[in-house]
Amino acid sequence: MTLQEFFTMGGYGFYVWISYGLTLLVLAVNIILPVIQRKQFLRQQALKQKR
């Protein structure tokens, strides 16, 4: 098996790699968005306490 055969996966490589990419994208978004939202929430709470 060559590297090219591995990446083409018998003609289904495009669909397989797209599905892997979308899965990784969704996982990354599920990790990054809550972190960003938490920072915004803490920043807003700090501003409210200063008032």
N, C-alpha and C positions, 0 to 999 in steps of 0.2 A: 504494500500500500504506500503510495506516494503522498506527499503533503497536499498536492493538488486534489487528489482523490478524497482525502480527508475533508477538505474544505467544500468540495462539491457534493459530497455525501450522496452519490448516486443520482444526482439531478435535483435533489431536494435541499441542497445546502442553503440556497437563498432563503427559503422559508424557515429553515432551522435557525440560521444566524439572525434573521430578523426577529424571530420569537425570543431568542436569547437576549438580544439587544433591548427589546421592549420590556422584557422581564427585569433586566438590570435597571432600566430607566425607572420603572415603577417602584422598585425597591429603593432606589436612591431618592426619589421624590418622597417616599414614605419616611425616610430618615431625615431628610433635609428640611422639609416644611415644618414639622413640629419644632425643630430647633429654632427656626426663624420666628415662628409664632410665639414661642416661649420668650425669646429676647424682646419682642415687641410688647408682650404682655407685661413683663417685668419693667420695661422702660415706662410704660403707661402708668403702672402702679407707683413707681418712684415719682413721677410727675404729680400724681394725685396727692401723694403724701407731702410733697413740698408746699402744696396750696394750703 
